[in-house]
Amino acid sequence: MNILYPTRMYPDETVEREVFGPDASIVVRNAETLADLDQADRDACEGLMIFRQFAPGTELAKFPRLRAVVRMGVGYDRVDRAWCAAHNVVVCNVPDYGTMEVADHAIALTLALRRGIVLYHETQATHAPAPWTEIVTPLIRRLSHQVFGIVGLGRIGTAVALRAKALGFDVVFFDPLKSNGSDLAIGIRRAATLDDLLRQADVLSLHAPQTPETIDLIGARELALLPEGAVLINTARGRIVDLDALEGALRSNHLAGAGLDVIPVEPPVDPIPSLLRQYRDRADWLRGRLIITPHAAYHTAAAWADIRRKSAETMAAALSNRPQNVIEPGSY
């Protein structure tokens, strides 16, 4: 086996050596993109490990011996699956890491907004703090009086649904790919259409992959369908939400708040979106209503250890002709 890690993620290769065995060639570089790699590394590589890099077909074509690409994470929109399918390169992901962390993060963002934690923190942490009393705002509501809407009932979406249900929310989901009875299995409700879900979701939590169908899935029209005072949570992919539309919905006070772990371009580059600029400038109108975390919902020491070992095991299986977690070319 000849495995290439374009970027060093761990201090050594102890775990990888345990998984791949003593005869494997494990090459670790410090390249920001695949284009930064030497051709000699590309020529030898049979298994390519992708974390933050993008893997377009134009770059993958430079790997003459490539047999497998493992996306070291759940989402696989960074890999050109059509090119891989045309060239008999198997694509796999690691679907069973970070599930609990991302679910916890989505719920934490919800509670931080809906219980006013960030709002109170920001208004008290000044030299002229707000009065020592409650703030009357549509942001803060009793949980059991709210519908918690979920788009995408996969592993993470299901974990979020169970947590929200335990907190007393009325949980409803939309996922056209889930089989009948998925709602009955965990005791929640199912919406027949996305619009049906949006019209009742006091909290909307997104857990769909990025696909051609989900890019800008939530725009101005969809946000307008949400009940007044709703909260949006996105721990999925940034391009699912139109940030300009989100800013408009927050400015008009149709939305009470939003929690984002993902944005369309990561890390943000100039010119940054208007909403992010307002957030950084600590605009008064946005105070306590927007939380942004840097695509870190997945992260704990335990999750980091999981992704390290599980991605190596996935690559070892693929290069041994017994692949697991295979992403088919047309899968979403």
N, C-alpha and C positions, 0 to 999 in steps of 0.2 A: 504494500500500500504506500502511495505517495500522496500525503495530505498537506495542503497549504492553508495556513491561517494568514491572511493578508495583513492583519493587525494584531500585535501582541495584546492579549487580554488578561493573561495570568502571569505570575512571576516565573513559573517554570512549566515543564511539560509532564510533571509526575502523573497526574490523572490520565492525561492523554496516552502516555506510555503504557499505563495499566490496561487501558481499553484496547489500543491498537496492537500491542505486543512489541517485543524487542526488535523485530525485523522491519518494522514500518519506518518510512522516512517522514518525519514531521518537521515541516519548514514553517517558521514563524517570522514574519516581516513587520515593518512599521509603515505600511503604505496607506495613505488616506483613501485612495481609489485604486481600482484594478489597473488603471492606466499607468500607475506609478510602479508597478512590478517589473522586475527584470524578465526578459524573454526566457532566460534559462529556467527560472522558477515556473513559468507558464508551461514550458516544454515538458517538465517532469511531472506536473500536477495531474493526478487522477481524481482527487477529491478536494473540492473547494468549499471552505467554510465561510459563510457570509453572515456578518452581524450588522454593522451600520452601512457597509458599502452597498452600492447599487451594482447589479450584474446584468447590463444590457447585452444583447446578442453580439454587438460589435466588439465588445471586450471578450466575451466568452469564446468567440471564434479564434482568439489567439492562444487557446489552450488545446493543443492537438490531441492530447491523451485524456481529456476530461471525460469522466464517467458519471460523476455525481456532484450535485450542489446541495449542501445542507444549509438552510436558513436557520441560524441560531436564534430562534424565536418562533412566535406563532404566526405573525403576518409574513406573507411571501410575495408581496407586490413589488419588492425590490429585484426580483429575479425574472428574467425574460423566459417565461415558461414555454412560450411558443417556439423560440429558438432551441431550447433544450429538447423539446419533444421532436423537433425535426432532425436533431442530431443524436438521438438516442441517449441523452443525458438525463438521468433520473433526478428529480427535484423532491426534496423532503424538508419537512419542518420539524419543530419540537413543540407539539401542541400541549404537552403536559407539564409545562413549567410556568410559574408565575400566575397561575389561575387564582389562587387565594389572594395573592398580593394585589392584583389588579381589581379584583372584586372588592377587597377591603378599601382600596383607594377610592373607588367610585362611591362607596357608601360614606367614606370619610369626607369627600368633597360635598356630598349631599348634606350631611349633618353640619359641616362647617358653615354652609350657607343657610340651611333651613333652621338651624338653631341660633343663627346670628353670631357665631363664634368669631369669625373674621371681622364682621362689622363692629362688634364691641371692642375687639382688640385694637382695630385701627382708630376708633374714635377715642379710646382711653389712652393710647400710647402717644400722646402729644403733650406739649407744655401747657396747653389750655384744654384739658380733656373735656369731653362731653359731660353733661350732668350725670350724677351717680344714680341713674335710674334706667328703666327699660326704654328701648327705642320702639316706637310704634311703626311698623313697616310691614308691607305685604310679603317681605322675604321670610319672616318668621311665622311658621304655622305648625299646628299640631300634626304629627306624622300620621296618625290614624285617620285624619280627615283628608288625606291626600291619596291620589292615584299615582303609583310609581310605574311609569311606562318604560319598557325595554325594547330596543330594536336589536334583534339578533339574540336568539336563545341557544347559543353554543355553550361551550364549557364555562366561559367566564360569565356570559349572560345568565346562565342557570345559577351559578354561584351567587351572583348579585341578586337574582330573584329570591333565593332562599334567605339571604340576609335581610333584604327589604321586607319580606313577609314576616320575618321574626321581629322586626321593629314595629310592626303594626300597619304598614302600608297596604293598600289595596293594589295588588300587583297585576299588571296586564302586559302582554308582550305581542309583538308582531315579528313573524319570521316565516316567509313563504316557503322556506326549505324544510321546516320542521314537520314531521309526520303528525297525523291526527292523534290526539291523546297526550301530546307533550304537556299540555296545560293541566290535564287531569293527574298526570304522574306526580306533579309537585304541588298541586292545589292552588294554581293561579288561574287567571283568565286569559283568553286569547282574543286578539283583535283581528277581524277579517281583512282589514286593509290598513295601510300606514296612516291614511287620513283618519280612520276610526280611532286608532291609537292616539294620534296627536290631539284630537279634540277633547280627550279626557285626561291627558297626562299632566299632572301638576309638577312632576319631576320626569324629565325625559333623559334616559341614560342609554348611550349608544355603544353597541358591542358588535358591530358588523365589520367585516373585512373591507378593505378598499378594493373595489372593482369598478369597471366602467359604469355599472349601474348605480353604485353608491357614491361616486364622486359628486359633490354638491347635492347630495340627497336631501339635506336640510338647508333650505334657502329661505328667502323672505316669505314665500307663500306658505311653506310648512310651519315656520315659526309663528305666523299669524294665526294658524289653526290652534295653537296651544292655548289653554286657558290663560286669562290675564293673571300675571303674577307667577307664572311657571318658572322653573329652573331647568337649565340644560346642563348635562354632564357628558363630557366626551373623553373616554379613555381608550378609544379605538384607533381611528386614523384621522389626521387633521383635515384631509381634503373632503371628508364627509360633510363638513359644515362650512357654509359660506360665511367667512368672518365679517365681511361688510354687512351682510344681512343680520348677523348676530349683533353687531354694534348698533344697527338701526333699531332692533327690537329692544335692546337694553336702554338706549337713549329715550325711546318713546315710553319707557316703563311698562311695555307690554310683558317683557320678561323681567322678573325680579332679580335674577342672578344667573351666573354660569360658572362652571368649573371645568377647566381644560387641562388635560395632561398632554395633549397633542395639538399641533397647529399645522397648517398646510405645508410650510417650508421649515425644516428643522436641520440645524439651528436657524433661527431667523436671520435674514440678511437684509441689508438696505436695498430698496426702501421697505421698511417694515410695515405691516398692516396698520391701519389707523387705530384699530382697537388695541393692539399691543402697544402702540405709542401712547395712547391715553392711559393705559395701565401703568406703563413705566413712569409717566409724568404724574402719577397719583392724582388723576383728575377727580375733583370733588364728586361729580355726578356718578362716578364708578366706585366710590369708596365702599369697601365691604361687600361688593356685589360680584366681583370677578376674582377667581383664583386661577393662577396658571402654575403648573409644575412642569419640569423639563423632560417629558416623556420618561418619567422615572417610576411610574406606578408599579412596574414589574419588580422593582429592585428591593431585595433583602439579601443578606449573606447566604441564606438558605437557597433562595431562588438562583443566585449567581452560581452556587455550587451545582444546583440541578442542571442549569443550562450547559455548564461545562461538561459534565459527565454524560448527560442525555444526548447532547449534540454529537459527541464523539461516538457514543454507542450507535446512534442513527447512521453516522457515516460508515462505521465499521460494518454494519449490517448491509448497507447499500453496496459497498465494495466487495462484499462476500456473496453478492447475488441473492440476498434474502432481504430486500429493502423493506423498511417499515416507515410509517408516516409519509407515504408517497402522495405528492400533490399531482393529480392528473391535470393535463393541459387545460381542460375546460372547467376545472374546479374553481369555486369561489370561497 
